[in-house]
Amino acid sequence: MASITATSPVNADYFRVMFNKSSVVVKSICVGLVLLYLISIFIDSESYLSALSVTPGLIFPPGFHFWSLVTHQFIEVHIWFVVIDIAVILLCGKLLEPIWGALEMLLFFAVVTGGAAIVSSVVYVFLYLTTFNVEYLFHTHLYGLPAYIVGVMVALKQSIGDQELPPYALKLRAKDLPLITVMVSVVLRLLGVVPGSHPCLIITGFMVSWVYLRFYQKLPNAETRGDLADSFNFASFFPEVVRPPIALTANSVHSFLVKIKVCKKQIRKYDVSQGPSITISLPGTDKVDAERRRKIAIEALNDRLSRVEEQSQWPSMEEGGPNAPSTAPKEPDSEGETRVDLEPSTTTPSQSASEDN
């Protein structure tokens, strides 16, 4: 076991280095998890959960245990969940915090965990109204970071969705993590490893994190809120076989929420002046061939222009010139044809005068 720990890339030293390099936000969340877990060892579990976790029958008035929305994230009663939570928080601090910033990471943590707890409480109240089972209200406790864990998986899909993850033989990509997390949680619940609130928080955390990242997140360098990329729509989380009906349902729900003014209609904007330059490369061509073709085209154009200039030059029609052609008619010959002498006259003026004498 010692040799495995020494050679493993992920060990205690690895987490220690990540913790030391992390921000104050990451360190505070990790310290809070460990501290409240140590307190839970010495206190009755039921009383501890009733006081600090979100209970559906007490979170809403008249009970209104509003402080549980701030404390339930740090409650864990098993050490392995504490280890998993700390590992995910350090992963988020390493991959997402450099992109978002510490403040946005803290806001994402509060929105996902608090929003998932409220939505899950509404679900349990609805279950009570349909079954009249009091356990759904006062014996169900929502706690831990399952909602935040799946929220980080959704954020990784948004940022590095197409990147392969180790082990590479499985060909697992970051975009597959959210759905895998939901399925694992459901299987663990069927096996009795986790309580019923765990998959509920996972599913509601998945929904809340996607809605926040899709429509409301405002990054420092972004001009608009959210991420309207087609690769981040709701149907993209599922296999391609079931995407069409899921996309139809999701679009219908979004249109309904826009009509009742719960959501705003999203308008896609694109600044052409800020767009990247487009270069079209044809196969089979290179710079040398393009330069040769350009020179051939220039030579052909110059040759054509020179021909046009030659055709536009007319002969000189000045009278009395030494080279003017003689156009005087001559006597018809024996065959009755009249010939015109177009050859230039070579007689000089002195010869003409002697002939007159």
Protein Blocks (a to p, Z undefined) as FASTA:
>chain_A
ZZmmmmpmbdfklmmmmmmmmcfklmmmmmmmmmmmmmmmmpcfklmmmmmmccfklmpc
fklpmklmmmmmmgcfbfklmmmmmmmmmmmmmmmmmmnopklmmmmmmmmmmmmmmmmm
mmmmmmmmmnopaklmmmcccedjklmmmmmmmmmmmmmmmpccddfklopafklmmmmm
mmmmmmmmmnomacfklmmmmmmmmmmmmmmmmmmpccfklcbecjfbfklcfklmpcfk
lmmmmmmmmmmmmmmmmmnomaccddddddfklpccdddddehiafklmmmmmmmmmmmm
mmmmmmmmmmmpccdfbehiaklccfbdcdddfkopacddfbdcfbdfklmmmmmZZ
